[in-house]
């Protein structure tokens, strides 16, 4: 028997709701954070952004509260630190970056 196609990308570590893969464009409605390599759902990312704007707070990761990376070089450096820690999602990101 054939395995059914996955309908979600796991659960959001903040709200614990399944992160759906959209059927229309086959793109993920998620955010991968380079600071902690957590994959956050669109809703939690949006709620965190609204809170930060309303309270005039600096932009941070909704999961670990690390400040948002300022540029691509800083993001790459932090991703490579996560690769050294053997983080599977960071390894995937680094491999995808090298293949393009």
N, C-alpha and C positions, 0 to 999 in steps of 0.2 A: 504494500500500500504506500501511496505517496504522502510525504510529510506536508501538512498544510503550510501555506506561506505565513510568515510572521505578520501579525497585525500591530505589534507595538515594539518599541525600542527599550523595553524594560520599564521600571517605575521611576518616577521623579524622586530623588532623595529628600526633597523638601515636603511635597504634598502627598507623595506615595500613589499618585494616580498614574495609570499606564500612559506612556508617551506614544501616541499614535503616529503611524506613518500615513501620510495623506495619500489616498488612492488616485487623486486627480493628477498630481504632478510628480508623484513618487519621490517627494523630497521630505526630509525630516523637519518637523516643526519644533526643533530643540536648539539649545545652546550648549556647546562644549566649552567649559571654562579651563583655560590653560594653567591657572593657578593651582587648582586641586584636581584637575582632570575629571570633574563631575559633569554629568550631562543633565542639564536642568530643562524643565519644560518651559514652553513659551509663556504660560500663565504666571509662573513663579518669577521668571525674568522680568515680565511686565510689571507685576506687583512690586517687586523690589525697586525697579526704576521709578515708579510713581511715588513710592515712599521716600526715596532719596531726593527727588525733585521737590516734593511737598515740604520736607523737613530741611532742605538745603544741605544735604549731607554729601560727602564725596562719594563718587561711584565706586562700589565694591562688588565682589562676588556674592550672590545671594546665599551661597552655601558656607564658604569659609571666611567671608568678610575681608579677604585680601584685596587691596586696591587694584582697580582695573589697570591692565598693562597700557603703557603710554604709546608704544609703537610696536611694529612687527618684530624688530630685533629683540626687544625685551620679552615679547611673547615666545619667540623661538628659543631664547635662552632658558626660560622657565620650562618650556616643553621638553627640552633636552635634559634638564634636571629630573623631570618626571620619567624620562626614558631610562636614565641611570638608575632610578629607583624601581625599574622593571614594571612600570605602569603600562598595561596592555593597550589602552586607548591612546596614550601618548606615543607608544611605539608605532601604532597604526598611523597617527597623524604625521609623525616624522617620515615614515615610509611614503605616505601620499605626497608629502611636500617634495621629497627627493625625486619622485617619479614624474613630476610635472616640469 
